[in-house]
Amino acid sequence: MPANATNSRPRPDHSTLQLPCGHLSCQRYFKTAAGRTKHRLSAHPIIPQPVSAPCPPSPELLDPGNDRQREDDVPFNANEVPRPLSPPADVNAEFYGPKNQFYRNYHKGLDGRPCDENGVFLSLGTLPPPLVERPADDWTPFRNRIEFEAAEFLFCKDQMSASHIDTLLDLWAATLAKHNDHPPFANHRDLYQTIDSIPLGDVPWQNFAVKFCGDKPDVDIPPWMNCSYDVWFRDPREVVRNMLANPMYADEMDYQPYREYASATDERQWKDFMSADWAWDQADEISKDPDTVGATFVPVILGSDKTTVSVGTGNNEYYPLYLSIGNVRNNVRRAHRDAIAVIGFLAMPKTARVHAEDPKFRKFRRQLFHSSLSKILQPLKPGMTKPEVARFGDGHFRRVVYGLGPYIADYEEQVLLGCIVKRWCARCLASRLNLDDDALDRCREYVDALVEEGTLLEIWDDYGIVGDIVPFTNDFPRADINRLIAPDLLHQLIKGAFKDHLVDWVEKYLLLTHGKREAQRIMDDIDRRIAAVASFTGLRRFPEGRGFKQWTGDDSKALMKVYLPAIEGHLPQDIVRAFRALLEFCYLVRRNIITEKTLTEIQDALARFHHYREAFRDAGVVPTFSLPRQHSLKHYIQLIRLFGAPNGLCSSITESKHIKAVKEPWRRSSRFNALGQMLRTNQRLDKLAALRVDFTRRNMLSGTCLSAVVMALRQFQDLDAAGGVHACATDSAPPNGSNANALDVDEGHDDSEVDDGSTVLQADVQLALTPQRQRAKTIAALAAELNITHLHNLLRQFLFEQKHPNDTRDVSEVSEFHFPHYDGGISVFNSASSRFYSPSDLSGIGGMRTEYIRACRQWRNGHARNDCVFVSTKPELEGMQGFDIARVLCFFSFTFQGTTYPCAVIRWFDTVGDSPDEDTGMWIVRPAYRANHSPHMSIIHIDSIYRAAHLIPVYGAQFVSHDLKYYQSYDSFRAYYVNKYADHHAFEIAF
């Protein structure tokens, strides 16, 4: 290579161009115009009026469809409608929502009245006291914004090692030496010391030691009896008070219990924790004390779970304890916005195998857990009976009363928490031999009576109670651990009943019924069917089927979406229907809002599951269904009424927190005495997070660090002399060579993204930002590219429908003489984005989600990809009766008589029958053909597209070819299921 080869290409300089969003109150800045436009379309969309596509004529009439929009589905702001603030103190009921669709009854006793810092209630309308403000340029302990953002980047985002920080700072210093300047930090020690000096968010770690204090043998004393076990913790009271005072939660917090109803039908619905009965009942009990009236009830939600940070040797297990509060709404807790905090690391006593089954050791290990929790939570106890004053994120002081709330735990943890014997239920007294029998709930009073009257062996055998352990809840008022066990979607339903039970039972059934050789052949075909499923937004693919050993919760969730069609045809009808019932149960209880109607559907799904699962017992696959995790389904309706939607209390929340609180800090440690380094890392992360909240509240983080510097320089430099380099113009062209618009939205983006924009109930579809330069520029060229000879006629029909929206005639009845003619240019796009309200899926705080619909000749430089969509054809009807399914062949736009039309060339599918398939619960469609047997195609306006649809082939009993690829799926079969299990939103519309 020539020596000067590296200089053959001119290298661009770093650009200081900063383009502000320009939307009112939005402080985002962007490097390119394309990035700003994408942000505007996502966060600040202009919602057009929805239109419906004409019903596609077909020899077999299609079932009408619906995009589930109503007359009252109008745009609304997330801070106004779905998230109403608590009413004034003298108001106990409140209507809200579009056209007052809902109303809430608020608790009259604990109504969250504002008070002053001494606890004296304020009159209605009194403003909160002003905070002690610091100067706008006070970045203490940092010297400026650059230092703060550099510290946050190095420590939080990049998690750079100390040696790498020093190297970077040296390089940074080298570039600044000629300017007689220096980098923001001297070295990594300076960085760490500055973070440690942050005064906010400082809840220091403490510890206490525990030792066995019972009788010891005279000789051969087991080592565990002489060991000391350290428990590390932070003051939970201070952690709770920090959460209450966080201004980021001010509009995402409920200050009093409430019950929510539909205005038209008085049907109740459950959503966030404070909307359910447990918080209301606790408020009833607390408000019996007149000193507590007007206070705010603060439920303390706990969770714990052992986690492994390494598969290597050494002490690589940790036992974190987490805390959240019930006032914070479910969407915030699920979004991992610091609404759940690690407050402790519990001890894990270990011993040699010879002592592992020693009853004394087992008792010590259980009691150590409960005693540790009791000790850690003691700072909260005085505030459980006597109100104390705390400041909230909205600036007001309120009197607060704490209470122990639900505990998030998997089954093994529930056994330990409930002081029960394994294979028994922690919530009810049903016998382990038949858990699904009706039985009384466990409660503290009943358990205490059994312990007092019976022997330890009797209550162990007859009631599954470990009678010599004192639960930690016995040390706190109004607390009963058996009534505080939260539902666990991840381990009870997804990993438990679905993956570990039904999926494993399928393999056992095939072995018993067909023998090993044929069973393996069928299992291989099931794997091929799973691998042949077409791509879809958020869908994890299984290239080799399900044949891998290490399963995660995300793997099980992904398998739920595609497994049912894969087994249909290979298994008896009852087993397929058992899967359908369980899947419907799972999707119903995972909804963000659960109504009384939903509870009825949940009960129906559970009854069907119990009925059809008998096929496994009849075949000899399982001798009993007395399985604790499967039995837990029976309690879900009760738990929803008590605690609200289960997705706000799932153990997936605490398991996700493992990454930030345990695993990443461990990886950053030196591995020697790692726990101390992990505690310090967590404390520094909390300090930086608290400081960011404070700077945000003081409006000190507007724009970007670079835009702030550029704007500051403009105060000292003449704008004309600065030229375009230092300008922050709203519509500036990018500097030469920046190629800001060269990247299409398709490249480098995932199929979906969390959308933190405002909440809008109706769907909105927009074409990609940039047209494709290498694609057709005219309709004739596009017809040749798509091999659709009559595309020009389809366009003329489309224009007639757009120009005559009130013409009720079928387009086939209209003379071609009346069709407009267009021969101008077009722009072809590889994708469109659909933005819709989907709070039950992974979404932004406002419940919004954006997904991309692809129609491109090459997807990631490989095969073509043409997604399917729901098309609204009969908006007045519900579910699939209002939708038709189509496959998008191309997105394009053109301008005719001054109006721009964003369009899609589609191929229609016919709906088979007038109801879903009885076995799978999914609608079946097949490619539509005209009378002359040609594929039925149309051009439609993209406003009639609701969102992407996912289709899975109806495989039947035929075995799938080994050569079939997933990208050939939509071209290789005669019929398809409309996959309502693709995500929660699809489940709610494809019924």
BAKOL-735328 format. One record per residue (C-alpha): x, y, z; residue in one letter. Coordinates in steps of 0.001 Angstrom, whole numbers, padded with zeros to 6 digits, always signed. Each point is the difference from the previous one (the first is absolute). Layout:
BEGIN
XYZA ...
! end
This chain:
BEGIN
+000000+000000+000000M +001415+003434-000875P +001141+002076+002886A -002386+002774-000824N -003018-002276-000463A -001542+001094+003272T -000114+003587-001294N -001788-000845-003247S -003426+000603+001526R -000711+003443+001510P -001126-000357+003595R -002809+002193+001295P +000515+002179+003044D -002247-000370+003022H -003114+002073-000616S -001386+002281+002698T -003297+000252-001840L -002847-000331+002500Q -003564+000045-001321L -002667+000656+002660P -003256-001913-000229C -001968+003250-000189G -003103-001475+001643H -001345+001944+002952L +001578-001166+003293S +002176-002636-001740C +003699+000393+000817Q +001426-002634-002352R +002829+000864-002424Y +001174-001976-003040F +003057-000355-002208K -001943-000551-003231T -003238+001224-001486A -001046-003606-000563A +000398-000802+003691G -002012+003039+000979R -002770-000879-002459T -000186-003565+001303K -000291+001348+003549H -002739+002434-000988R -002022-002724-001704L +000336-002269+003030S -000310+002387+002945A -002088+002825-001477H -002088-001523-002803P -002781+001835-001762I -002789-002559-000029I -002055-000059-003204P -003656-000928-000108Q -000289-003788-000319P -001393-001460-003202V -001157-003488-000797S +000849-001939-003089A -002826-001294-002147P -000892-003611+000604C +001885-002043-002595P -002476-001722-002318P +000521-003726-000234S -001827-003053-001295P -000266-000875+003700E -000999+003051+002017L +002512+000851+002679L -001018+000472+003574D -000024+003719+000775P +002660+001440+002277G +000668+002753+002459N +002891+002069+001233D -001825+000368+003323R -000207+003754-000303Q -003036+001791+001366R -001409+003462-000429E +001498+000897+003343D +003454-001378-000854D +001552+003445-000096V +003615+000971+000724P +000695+000642+003629F +002972+000818+002151N +001417-002635+002343A +000118+002493+002859N -003684+000870-000367E -002076-003057-000743V +001468-003387+000906P +001957+001447+002918R -002345+002258+002024P +001448+001595+003085L -001686-000506+003327S -003015+002280+000495P -000157+002796+002560P -000541-001056+003587A -003735+000721-000041D -000644-002050-003148V -000533-003739+000360N -001059-000778-003574A +001337+001163-003332E -000805-000567-003669F +002812-000203-002546Y +000861-001246-003455G -001340+001001-003421P -003632+001063+000500K +000309-001035+003663N +000045-003706-000859Q +001152-000945+003515F -000409+001136+003547Y +001871-000677+003221R -001171-000248+003579N +002781+001076+002344Y +000508-001093+003575H -001415+002577+002393K +002325-000718+002917G +003517-000167-001365L -000475+002601-002715D +003564+001293-000289G -000613+003590+001045R +002955+002393-000311P +001339+001435+003219C +002851+002185+001136D +003312-001343+001235E -001471-000223+003522N -002915-002171-001111G -002673+002731+000097V -002437-000481-002876F -000149+002763-002607L -003113+001624-001374S -001188-000991-003464L +002053+001536-002800G +003041+000868+002092T +003164-000147-002081L +002886-002183+001166P +002766+001772+001872P +002900+001037-002227P +003110-002107+000032L +003282+001511+001097V +001301+000947-003394E +003637+000132-000977R +001422+002090-002835P -000661-001329-003489A +003738-000432-000560D +000612-001922+003235D +001123-003462-001100W +001385-000964+003417T +001993-002175+000540P +000880+000255-003692F +001386+003211-001452R -002160+000036-003111N -002372-002026-002140R +002811-001604-001976I +001395-001542+003193E -003390-001349+001065F -000859-001525-003367E +003513-001398-000389A -000279-001656+003416A -003426-001385-000845E +001222-001325-003328F +003155-001609+001346L -001510-001519+003132F -003634-000753-000887C -000265-000435-003733K +003366-001326-001171D +000998-001468+003405Q +003623+000587-000902M +002696-001587+002137S +002311+002148+002101A +003033-000637-002236S -001970+000832-003132H -001270+003202+001608I +003593+001028+000668D +000974-000801-003588T -002906+001997-001402L +000776+002976+002223L +003629-000080-001142D -001089+000059-003647L -002458+002753+000798W +002771+002001+001722A +002249-000451-003037A -002551+001709-002258T -000424+002877+002453L +003676+000623+000811A +000504+002479-002848K -002932+002029+001331H +001424-000002+003519N -003167-001819+001146D -000597-003265+001801H -002601-002813+000014P -002855+000025+002542P +001667-002456+002387F +003588-000587+001011A -000380-003773+000100N -002484-002686+000986H +000493+000726+003696R -001002+003618-000540D -003098-001201-001874L -001013-002456+002742Y +000625+002501+002812Q -002110+002610-001742T -002885-002470-000390I +000343-001035+003640D -000342+003641+001073S -003468+000354-001579I -002300+000816+002927P -003219-001268-001625L -001185-003607-000066G +002384-000902+002772D -001474-002920+001913V +003124-001634+001409P +000450-003727+000301W -000008-001549+003467Q +000540-003521+001203N -000612-002302+002919F +001334-003448+000805A -002044-003073+000930V +001197-003120+001789K -001621-003207+001136F -000892+000313+003701C -001645-003348+000667G +001354-003071+001763D +003205-001382-001488K +001314-003541+000292P +002923-000577+002334D +002183-001447-002744V +000206+000271-003771D -001797+003313-000125I -001137+000649-003601P +001886+002971-001458P -003209+001878-000844W -000820+000303+003708M +003140+002036+000642N -000148+002122-003146C -001116+003608-000069S -002249+001064-002882Y -000018+003601-001204D -003170+001655-001266V +000353+003293-001854W -002911+002413-000302F -001075+003591-000491R -002589+001855+002058D -003275-000880-001762P -001724+003054+001479R +002463+002331-001689E -000277-001911-003268V -003794+000314+000107V +000172+003704+000794R +002361+000535-002942N -002504-001717-002294M -002867+002110+001326L +002023+003195-000515A +001071-000836-003554N -001559+002668-002264P +000198-002409-002943M -002817-002001+001617Y -002214+002977+000848A -002465-000729-002812D +000419-003775+000258E -001012-000476+003632M -003300-000696+001771D -000421+001760+003323Y -003073-001898+001205Q -001784-003313-000626P -002770+000100-002579Y -002440-002189-001890R -000456+000538-003717E -003147-000585-002059Y -001340+000464-003517A -002504+002858+000001S -002483-001676-002371A -000185-003426+001644T +001488+000422+003497D +002331-002860-000891E +003024+000058+002265R +003560-000250-001296Q +003346-000654+001644W +003267+001501-001109K +002585+001509+002327D +000602-001234+003533F -002017+002710+001741M -003075-000835-002105S -000395-003397+001675A -001655-001205+003207D +003014-000674+002205W +001065+003655+000134A -003614+001049+000624W -000448-002543+002809D +003271+001077+001604Q -001145+003620-000165A -003260-001000+001709D +001953-001610+002822E +002514+002829+000367I -002612+002762-000065S -001688-001433+003103K +002654+002003+001829D -001159+003631-000286P +003618+001194+000020D +000545-001618-003396T -002955+001592-001829V +001214+002059-002946G +003308-001843-000263A +001448-001805-003010T +000312-003771+000196F +003376-001195-001330V +000079-003767-000650P +003530-001421+000027V +000440-002653-002684I +002868-002434+000544L +001676-002605-002153G +002959-002348+000303S +001605-002667-002111D +003394-001660-000092K +002001+000682-003124T +003183-001443-001467T +002526+002426-001435V +002474-002548-001331S +000121-003651-000934V +003605-000203+001158G +001302-001068+003350T -000194+001987+003205G -002752+001802+001843N -001960+001166-003019N -003524+000076+001428E -001657+003040+001529Y -003307+000527+001732Y -001290+003524-000684P -003042+001497+001708L -002022+002533-001979Y -002519+002661+000982L -002616+002044-001822S -003132+001877+001052I -003575-000665-001066G -000730+003671-000679N +002207-000049-003107V -002009-001237-002949R +000641-003292-001736N +001334+001531-003216N +002768+001791+001913V +000952-003098+001978R +000097-002096-003168R +001997+002641-001876A +002915-000389+002489H +000146+003724+000731R +001594-000436+003445D -003426-000699+001511A +001431-003202+001404I +003187+000156+002081A +002349-002534+001519V -000017+000445+003786I +001873-003047+001185G +002155-003015-000645F -001083-002905+002174L +002303-002665+001388A +000069-003490-001495M +001307-002499+002577P +001764-002970-001514K +001370-003168+001493T +001481-003338-000923A -002312-002593-001504R +000098-002066+003175V -001723+002843+001879H -002250+001290-002809A -002997-002076+001092E +000509+000642+003707D -003359+001289+001354P +001835+002600+002100K +001805+001381-003023F -003179+000113-002073R -001847+001794+002778K +002871+002458+000474F +000083+000796-003709R -003752+000658-000123R -000078+002065+003186Q +003061+001983-001091L -001950+001130-003044F -003018+001165+002007H +002031+001564+002790S +002101+001901-002527S -003090+001408-001709L -001464+001017+003345S +003216+001783+000967K +000341+001787-003350I -003603+001245+000012L -000016+001262+003609Q +000481+003695-000986P -003425-000132-001670L -001852-001370+003015K -000670+003270+001922P -001534+001519-003126G -002416-002905-000356M -002112+001160+002930T +000871+003672+000444K +000019+002267-003066P +003167+001840-000885E +000469+002903-002414V +001750-000550-003339A +000522+002158-003048R -001376-001224-003336F +001115+000546-003563G -002727+002580-000635D +001600+002217+002639G -002642-000518+002684H +000525-001489+003421F -002382-002759+001064R -000483-002120+003063R +000842-003601-000867V -000782-003377+001542V +002093-002957-001111Y -001133-003575-000354G +001534-003250-001184L -001432-000788-003426G +000243-002990-002343P +003206-001977-000315Y +001307-000886-003487I +001496-003499+000021A +000223-003214-002000D -001335-003237+001485Y +003219-001008+001782E +000070+003419+001635E -003701-000267+000881Q +000671-003254+001839V +002600+001794+002094L -002151+003081+000517L -003178-001859+000915G +001743-002437+002353C -001567-002901-001853I +001088-003412-001183V +000916-000418-003649K -002805-001054-002375R -002579+001828+002149W -001619+003297-000937C +001144+003133+001796A -003439+001624-000280R -002498-002732+000839C -000299-003136+002128L -000761-002401-002870A +001681-003372+000476S +003164-000576-002011R -001631-003213-001273L -002747+001980-001736N +000831+003663-000092L -002951+000948-002202D -002530-000959+002656D -001856+002928+001526D +001654+001036+003244A +000199+002875+002455L +002630+002665-000392D +002981-000104+002308R +000039+002769+002564C +002132+000947+002961R -002692-000651+002623E -000826-003484-001308Y +003652-001006-000304V +000712+001254+003532D -002920-002055+001307A +001260-003133-001751L +003503+000520+001372V -001383+000408+003497E -002293-003039-000124E +001938-002537-002054G +003480-001466-000039T +002609+001120-002507L -000192-003365-001767L -003801+000076-000215E -000239+003461-001532I +002895-000852-002326W -001780-003098-001351D -003609+001203+000104D +000300+003675-000891Y +003470+000423-001499G +001020+002491+002689I +003542+000387+001336V -001102+000851+003502G +003329+000897+001633D +000713+002989-002277I -001297+003479+000837V -000841+002002-003160P +001485+003485-000156F -003484+001462-000503T -000907-000972+003588N +002141+002940+001120D -002073+002603-001884F -003591+001243+000255P -002659-000995-002548R +002412-002459-001671A -000675-003633-000883D +002515-001602-002328I -002440-002621-001300N -002268+002777-001229R +002846+002014-001480L +001311-002534-002512I -000196+001720-003387A -000864-001739-003285P +003028-000895-002106D -000691-000028-003730L +003533-000985-000937L +000529-003101+002127H -003586-001153+000516Q -001349+000419-003532L +002740+000538-002562I +002789-002181+001350K -002243-002187+002127G -003356-001043-001422A +000990+000622-003625F +003668-000923-000427K +000786-002410+002831D -003387-001697-000053H -001900-000005-003302L +002929+000267-002425V +001894-002766+001793D -003158-002104+000200W -000362+000149-003789V +003311-001781-000439E -000946-002615+002600K -003366-000519-001713Y +001632-000560-003376L +002461-002505+001493L -002791-001954+001709L -002280+000054-003036T +002358-000416-002957H +003195-001475+001368G +003406+001619+000050K +000781+000009-003743R -003307+001404-001213E -000175+002404+002934A +003383+001441-000947Q -001151+000322-003607R -003092+001952+001099I +001998+002166+002393M +002418+000823-002817D -002947+001064-002140D -001356+002174+002813I +003423+001642+000188D -000030+000592-003770R -003459+001525+000236R +001182+002385+002709I +003082+000898-002046A -002160+000633-003110A -002051+002760+001618V +000293+003323-001824A +001741+002996+001573S -002027+002396+002103F +000524+002971+002278T +001307-001095+003391G -000110-003691-000939L +003059-002008+000997R +000839-002532-002651R +000971-003615+000695F +002221-000972-002971P +000402-003543+001328E -003383-000295+001658G -000154-000360+003770R +002846-002479+000319G +002365+001857+002305F +000785-000491+003664K +000278+003405+001671Q -003479+001527+000114W -000653+003551+001157T -003293+001668+000799G +000203+001882-003307D +000453-003303-001861D -003144-001397+001607S -001976+003159-000806K +001137-000216-003617A -000944-003670-000249L -003509+000770+001275M -000558+002156-003073K +000633-002727-002578V -000367-003387+001697Y -003728-000673-000390L -000128-000127-003846P +003174-002121+000030A -001590-002853+001944I -003437+000125-001639E -000368-003047-002225G +002484-002085+001985H -001888-000112+003301L -003579-000831+001020P -002618+002710-000031Q -000314+000133+003790D +003724+000661+000475I -000081+002796-002579V -003004+001501+001771R +001780-000280+003351A +002834+002112-001435F -002501+002487-001381R -001720+000350+003374A +003273+000514+001854L +001272+002547-002522L -003235+001953+000204E +000207-000069+003790F +003579+001314-000143C -000795+002808-002419Y -003102+001053+001922L +001718+000271+003392V +002948+001843-001548R -002212+002857-001184R +000714+003474+001244N -003669+000594+000890I -002238-002821+001203I -003757+000449+000112T -002755-002099+001546E -000661-001390-003472K +003664-000969-000232T -000267-001832+003326L -002892-002019-001432T +002131-000843-003045E +002887-000993+002273I -002247-002344+001958Q -001335-001523-003220D +003522-000551-001353A +001064-001632+003269L -003020-002316-000021A +000744-001035-003596R +003644-000588+000859F -000906-002236+002939H -002383-001943-002233H +002295-000554-002993Y +003200-000673+001938R -001561-003307+001074E +001185-001323-003371A +003519-000146+001415F -001116-002002+003045R -002130-002318-002139D +003048-000705-002173A +002145-000816+003025G +002274+003000-000430V -000561+001328+003538V -001552-001752+002993P -001217+003201+001697T -000557+003692-000611F +000766+000864+003603S +002815+002346-001026L +000478+003214+002020P +000858+002276-002911R -002921-001283-002088Q -002272+000117+003022H +000844+003689+000473S -002168+000810-003041L -003001-000625+002220K +000874+003018+002163H +000512+002551-002770Y -003506+001462-000006I +000201+000564+003747Q +003497+001477-000301L -001066+002369-002781I -002790+001310+002203R +002470+000431+002857L +003093+001394-001744F -001074+001218-003464G +001463-001068-003345A +002644-002706+000635P +002451+001484-002519N +000921+002605+002617G +001170-002630+002507L +001700-002588-002203C +003371-001448+000993S +001276+000972-003459S +000256+003523+001459I +002365-001093+002760T +001911-002329-002331E +000584+002913-002364S +001283+001998+002958K +002559-002760+000620H +001890+001238-003046I +000486+003574+001215K +000241-000682+003723A +001975-003244+000114V +001418-001355-003245K +001448+003142-001545E +001514+001221+003304P +001518-003461+000479W +001562+000085-003458R +001501+003395+000811R +001563-001296+003211S +003427-001557+000427S -001755-003227+001166R +001855+000261+003337F -002449+000796+002794N -002320+000955-002817A -003030+000808+002133L +001559+003121+001534G +000858+001307-003470Q -003519-000810-001217M -001553+001960+002869L +002187+002996-000800R -000940-000207-003670T -003710-000075+000831N +000381+002994+002291Q +001802+001995-002697R -002656-000901-002562L -002709+001222+002377D +001848+003246+000632K +000395+000753-003696L -003641-000866-000658A -001159+002281+002820A +002193+002836-001246L -001379-000355-003530R -003531+000275+001395V +000991+003166+001867D +001673+001580-003024F -003010-000904-002167T -002391+001575+002506R +002082+003190-000133R -000076-000009-003843N +003774-000283-000174M +000116-002878-002492L -001873+001558-002904S +001265-001093-003395G +003343-001748-000115T +003304+000792+001572C +001343+001079-003389L -003002+002201-000801S +000345+001699+003384A +003665+000794-000678V -000760+001271-003492V -002753+002260+001311M +002324+001316+002697A +002643+000802-002607L -002548+001959-001995R -000197+002464+002876Q +003602+000966-000725F +000239-000467-003734Q -001723+001766-002802D -002412-002404-001740L +001080+001081-003478D +003656-000535+000826A -000813-003442+001339A -001655-001028-003289G -001927-003256-000143G +002383-001866+002274V -001226+001384+003291H -003582+000637-000986A -002868-001800+001661C -002465+000805-002762A -003185-001974-000164T +000215-000732-003712D +003705+000220-000800S +001400-002176-002714A +002666-002432+001152P +003602+000950-000694P +001675-001295-003115N +000731-003667+000132G -002296-000798+002919S -002524-001881-002191N -002681+000400+002659A -002861-001293-002104N +001771-002921-001665A -001131-002540+002591L -003504-001331-000482D -002049-000785+003066V +000132-003695-000901D +003718-000387+000450E +001374-000627+003455G -003323+000016+001797H -001868-002741+001791D -003566-000876-000979D -001471+001765+003036S +000855+002446+002705E -001327+001309+003282V -001794+003272-000639D +000139+002646+002743D -002220+002407-001913G -003444+001121+001081S -002842-002495+000178T -002290-000301-003024V -002729-002629-000084L -000264-000305-003788Q +002714-001474-002174A +002123+002164-002269D +001982-001339-002972V +002703+002046-001767Q +002347-000805-002859L +003747-000183+000540A +001954+003242-000060L +001988-000578-003183T -001124-001445-003337P +002096-002670-001651Q +002228+001388-002752R +000492-003304-001798Q -003685-000867-000310R -002688+000848-002534A -000768+003657-000708K -003208-000511-002000T -003051-002231+000216I +001034-001805-003171A +003420-000749+001459A -001562-001126+003268L -002400-002301-001895A +002968-001646-001672A +001905-000235+003284E -002949-001651+001802L -001140-001959-003065N -003519+001430+000278I -001074+000866-003535T -003254+001682+001058H +001585+002200+002687L -000900+003166-001920H -003681-001004+000060N +000240-000651+003741L +001399+003489+000479L -002862+001552-001979R -002516-001920+002100Q +001758+001212+003138F -000186+003637-001149L -003701-000357-000769F -000646-001337+003513E +002017+002826+001541Q -001773+002658-002053K -003462-001490+000613H +000056-001299+003593P -003800+000097+000275N -000655-002055-003131D -001544-003239+001281T +000408-001898-003272R +002526-002768-000297D +002896+001166-002137V -000705-002844-002450S -003356+001624-000749E +001579+003315-001027V +000981+000665-003601S +003715+000458-000596E -000910+003260-001715F -000513+001523+003456H +003376-001140+001358F +002614+002772+000296P +003184-000402-002016H +003509+000401+001450Y +003339-000404-001756D +002234+002073+002291G +002858-001004+002229G -000128-002055+003188I +002245-000581+002986S +000458-003553+001282V +000746-000744+003673F +001300-003110+001709N -002103+000342+003144S -002655+001807+001959A -000318+000517+003733S -003144-000698+001989S -000462+001746+003319R -002711-001328+002285F -001112-000276+003617Y +001203-003303+001456S +000607+000330+003757P +000030-003763+000607S +003083-000410-002215D +003454+001498+000426L -000879+003662-000483S +000733+003518+001136G -001369+001598+003163I -003040+001193-001967G -000665-003540-001250G +001043+000771-003581M +001902-002349-002290R +001458+000493-003472T +000597-002888-002397E +001354-000083-003542Y -001824-001706-002853I +002430-001196-002684R -000499-000299-003740A +003467-000195-001512C +001761-001986-002696R +002966-000740+002259Q -000242-000274+003764W +003438+000411+001590R +001700-000652-003337N -001707-003343-000385G -003481-001173-000907H -003073+002115-000708A -002354+000817+002840R -003676+000902-000394N -001914+000201+003259D -003714-000514+000513C -002351+002587+001503V -003399+000472+001585F -002095+002179-002337V -003035+001794+001390S -002956-000728-002274T -002982+000216+002374K +000945+002294+002932P -003443-000332+001535E +000574-003691+000764L +002231-001499+002685E +002965-002321-000195G +000834-001925-003152M -003490+000660-001335Q +001180+003553-000602G +003381-000887-001500F +001248-001646-003144D +003503-001366-000398I +002267+001038-002840A +003629-000380-000969R +001875+003175-000890V +001847-000292-003303L +001202+003590-000125C -000321+003396+001690F +000000+003076-002238F -001305+003548-000164S -000919+002458-002751F -001585+003427-000359T -003190+000424-002031F -001789+003334-000423Q +001927+001492+002906G -000701-002864+002458T +002658-002482+001073T -001189-003584+000353Y +002068-002448+002091P -001027-003447-001231C +000646-003700+000171A -000281-002645-002692V -001502-003011+001758I -001152-003525-000633R -003186-000904+001833W -000720-003106+002070F -003459-001552+000309D -001265-000777+003488T -001083-003626+000365V -003276-000380+001878G -001754+002469+002263D +001753-000877+003272S +003439-001016+001264P +001213-003573-000187D -001389-001941+002964E +003229-001817+000775D +002490+002857-000115T -002239+003033+000551G +001570+001725-003031M -001666+001183-003188W +001044-001728-003222I +000648+001888-003240V +001132-001039-003460R +001346+001939-003005P -002868+001590-001938A -000535-000475-003744Y -002235+001712-002507R -002475-001756-002253A +002694-000449-002651N +002217-001742+002619H +002457+002880+000115S +001205+001223+003428P -002325+002629+001454H +001995+003214+000370M -000830+003606+000810S +001503+003360+000790I -001126+001445+003332I +000729+003137+001987H +002355-000738+002904I -002467+001625+002415D -002169-003102-000374S +002886-002153+001313I -000276-000524+003732Y +003209-001880+000772R +002068-003016-001068A -001530-003463+000105A +001811-003291+000462H -001087-003120-001830L +001043-003578+000751I -000700-002807-002489P -002733-002550+000652V +002365-002951-000170Y -002566-002738+000542G +001341-003539+000216A +002544+000461-002788Q +003692+000076+000822F +001890+003155-000933V +002765-000181-002581S +003549+000233+001312H +000712+002601-002692D -002714+002468+001043L +001367+003352+001200K -001849+002388+002247Y -000002+002740-002646Y -001855-002368-002372Q -002793-000611+002494S -002543+002462-001444Y +000420-001455-003500D -000104-003716+000803S -003334-000866+001632F -003671+000141-000856R -001338+001197+003345A +001324+001915+002994Y -000924+000745+003589Y -000221+003667+000971V +002351-000234+002959N -001783+001724+002878K +002780-001151+002343Y +002640+002076-001833A -000334+002650+002711D -002582+001301+002463H -001363+002617-002356H -000655-002613-002682A -001747-002150+002613F -002305+002903+000840E -001024+000751-003603I +000105-003379-001816A -002871-001607+001895F 
! end
